[in-house]
Amino acid sequence: MKPDLLLRPAPGGLYCPIGDFYIDPVRPVERALVTHGHSDHARSGHRSVLATRQTLDIMAIRYGEDFCGSAQAVAFGEKTVVGGVTVSFHPAGHVLGSAQIAVEKDGLRIVVSGDYKRRPDPTCAAYEPVPCDVFVTEATFGLPVFHHPDPVDEMKKLYGSLRQFPERTHMIGAYALGKAQRVIRLLRDTGFDEPVYIHGAMEKLCSYYVQQGIDLGDLQPATIVGRDKSQFRGAVVVGPSSAFAERWARRFVEPLPAFASGWMMVRQRARQAGVELPLVISDHCDWPELIATITELQPQEVWVTHGREEALVRWCELAGIRAKPLHLVGYEDEGD
């Protein structure tokens, strides 16, 4: 069977015509398989959704219990038949519940990675390589310039700033799902045992992570009672970066804006966002990790999507691997 008979790009996203389902569709469809809970992959309004239990729970938290007509949870490694096509979900290491989806029919296996990372992260199940004939990979940081540093070293930058500016409130911008919890856990794993103050938009997701056994330590709401700001001197506050431009942020003591993202490698992005302390912490693979993953899997063909597609396609061609860009639209970099 030719791969594009099993899975192909369509206006709604990656479509399996034999099984009549979409993977991470960008608009409401009859049957959706969802890799993880970020809003550019997990949208509400589908008639039925198949995903991991954690992804379904996260979608309910973000969109409400009625986010779809019907939902079915699948465990990692469990095989399910959908319209005559065998599908299975495997850890992607991106955020809690994130999965790669393997699609199999007549001896052909295509693995859709969704978003994935290879670095250790105790807030989610670690990436597992899945042998396949065709590997569909993201390329968010698919340029040779992207070499992400050790996240522990980035935390050392934060601690250096806390020592240098002990009176200022350090406000770390981070996406509410995945990045915020990873940053908080990095703080704990590198010895920070003070309270971490969180924006209200992160409370439900942080509570869910804790319910799932992820220890985030002492979390406190980032609210100011009356006019007393003293508790936030030298404190660490984690919140969505969008809130840092609002009146909410100006209530704190000389707020020092930081942002945790792989994009903080690009100085212009940091300057444009008014970030004083860029923390290069990514939940995606950098260029060496993308190359290492393809080399490890040795697929017959690679499809590249949502990112810097052309560079990775060119690398595959030079390595003797068939490759093509999918040019899918509707995927952003939430959770970078």
Order of alpha helices (4+ residues) and beta strands (2+ residues): alpha-beta-beta-beta-beta-beta-alpha-beta-beta-beta-beta-beta-beta-alpha-beta-alpha-beta-alpha-beta-beta-alpha-beta-alpha-beta-alpha-beta-alpha-beta
